[in-house]
């Protein structure tokens, strides 16, 4: 009978450990996903800023052709 309890306890312990491992893996995956989104956003913002800066300025915005 003691062996049955010990076996039951080890199964419970194994299930508990497996549950904790799954929770840790999910947390790490979520953190990696957030980090990836952050990097993608920063790269996108940098590329969008470069494309805006390299575009020619329209003459009306540059002050040419304005009648004062």
GROMACS elastic network, one bead per residue, 0.5 to 0.9 nm:
[ bonds ]
;  ai    aj funct       b0    kb
    1     4     6  0.51102   500
    1     5     6  0.64729   500
    1     6     6  0.86905   500
    2     5     6  0.51266   500
    2     6     6  0.61479   500
    2     7     6  0.85459   500
    3     7     6  0.59960   500
    3     8     6  0.84311   500
    4     7     6  0.50557   500
    4     8     6  0.60284   500
    4     9     6  0.84188   500
    5     9     6  0.59342   500
    5    10     6  0.84775   500
    6    10     6  0.60978   500
    6    11     6  0.85797   500
    7    10     6  0.51125   500
    7    11     6  0.62192   500
    7    12     6  0.85911   500
    8    11     6  0.51221   500
    8    12     6  0.61663   500
    8    13     6  0.84762   500
    9    13     6  0.59649   500
    9    14     6  0.84660   500
   10    14     6  0.59330   500
   10    15     6  0.84378   500
   11    15     6  0.61057   500
   11    16     6  0.84739   500
   12    15     6  0.50778   500
   12    16     6  0.60896   500
   12    17     6  0.85899   500
   13    17     6  0.61025   500
   13    18     6  0.84756   500
   14    17     6  0.50811   500
   14    18     6  0.60160   500
   14    19     6  0.84787   500
   15    18     6  0.50143   500
   15    19     6  0.60635   500
   15    20     6  0.86286   500
   16    19     6  0.50562   500
   16    20     6  0.62659   500
   16    21     6  0.86279   500
   17    20     6  0.51169   500
   17    21     6  0.61287   500
   17    22     6  0.86002   500
   18    21     6  0.50434   500
   18    22     6  0.61447   500
   18    23     6  0.86216   500
   19    22     6  0.51244   500
   19    23     6  0.62309   500
   19    24     6  0.86691   500
   20    23     6  0.50656   500
   20    24     6  0.61956   500
   20    25     6  0.86269   500
   21    24     6  0.50904   500
   21    25     6  0.61427   500
   21    26     6  0.85994   500
   22    25     6  0.50886   500
   22    26     6  0.61503   500
   22    27     6  0.85786   500
   23    26     6  0.51389   500
   23    27     6  0.61558   500
   23    28     6  0.86531   500
   24    27     6  0.50499   500
   24    28     6  0.61472   500
   24    29     6  0.85273   500
   25    28     6  0.51541   500
   25    29     6  0.60840   500
   25    30     6  0.85667   500
   26    29     6  0.50326   500
   26    30     6  0.60853   500
   26    31     6  0.85680   500
   27    30     6  0.51158   500
   27    31     6  0.61823   500
   27    32     6  0.86226   500
   28    31     6  0.50701   500
   28    32     6  0.61295   500
   28    33     6  0.85736   500
   29    32     6  0.50985   500
   29    33     6  0.61425   500
   29    34     6  0.86842   500
   30    33     6  0.50650   500
   30    34     6  0.62786   500
   30    35     6  0.86375   500
   31    34     6  0.51386   500
   31    35     6  0.61550   500
   31    36     6  0.85708   500
   32    35     6  0.50047   500
   32    36     6  0.60607   500
   32    37     6  0.85817   500
   33    36     6  0.50737   500
   33    37     6  0.62021   500
   33    38     6  0.86152   500
   34    37     6  0.50836   500
   34    38     6  0.61571   500
   34    39     6  0.86892   500
   35    38     6  0.50576   500
   35    39     6  0.62795   500
   35    40     6  0.86402   500
   36    39     6  0.51563   500
   36    40     6  0.61213   500
   36    41     6  0.85304   500
   37    40     6  0.50526   500
   37    41     6  0.60207   500
   37    42     6  0.85443   500
   38    41     6  0.51487   500
   38    42     6  0.61725   500
   38    43     6  0.86285   500
   39    42     6  0.51329   500
   39    43     6  0.61223   500
   39    44     6  0.84580   500
   40    43     6  0.51999   500
   40    44     6  0.60019   500
   40    45     6  0.85065   500
   41    44     6  0.50365   500
   41    45     6  0.60253   500
   41    46     6  0.85042   500
   42    45     6  0.50835   500
   42    46     6  0.60901   500
   42    47     6  0.85898   500
   43    46     6  0.50399   500
   43    47     6  0.61023   500
   43    48     6  0.84536   500
   44    47     6  0.51450   500
   44    48     6  0.59689   500
   44    49     6  0.84460   500
   45    48     6  0.50418   500
   45    49     6  0.60169   500
   45    50     6  0.85670   500
   46    49     6  0.51123   500
   46    50     6  0.62283   500
   46    51     6  0.87368   500
   47    50     6  0.50659   500
   47    51     6  0.62138   500
   47    52     6  0.86158   500
   48    51     6  0.52194   500
   48    52     6  0.62405   500
   48    53     6  0.86696   500
   49    52     6  0.51473   500
   49    53     6  0.61444   500
   49    54     6  0.86340   500
   50    53     6  0.51197   500
   50    54     6  0.60951   500
   50    55     6  0.86527   500
   51    54     6  0.52950   500
   51    55     6  0.63164   500
   52    55     6  0.54371   500
   52    56     6  0.86785   500
   53    56     6  0.80005   500
   53    57     6  0.89668   500
   54    57     6  0.89325   500
   56    59     6  0.89265   500
   57    60     6  0.83607   500
   57    61     6  0.66303   500
   57    62     6  0.63843   500
   58    61     6  0.54399   500
   58    62     6  0.63263   500
   58    64     6  0.88870   500
   59    63     6  0.64278   500
   59    64     6  0.52529   500
   59    65     6  0.70184   500
   59    66     6  0.89996   500
   60    63     6  0.55651   500
   60    64     6  0.56366   500
   60    65     6  0.62076   500
   60    66     6  0.66892   500
   61    64     6  0.74433   500
   61    66     6  0.89930   500
   62    65     6  0.88296   500
   63    66     6  0.59980   500
   64    67     6  0.88154   500
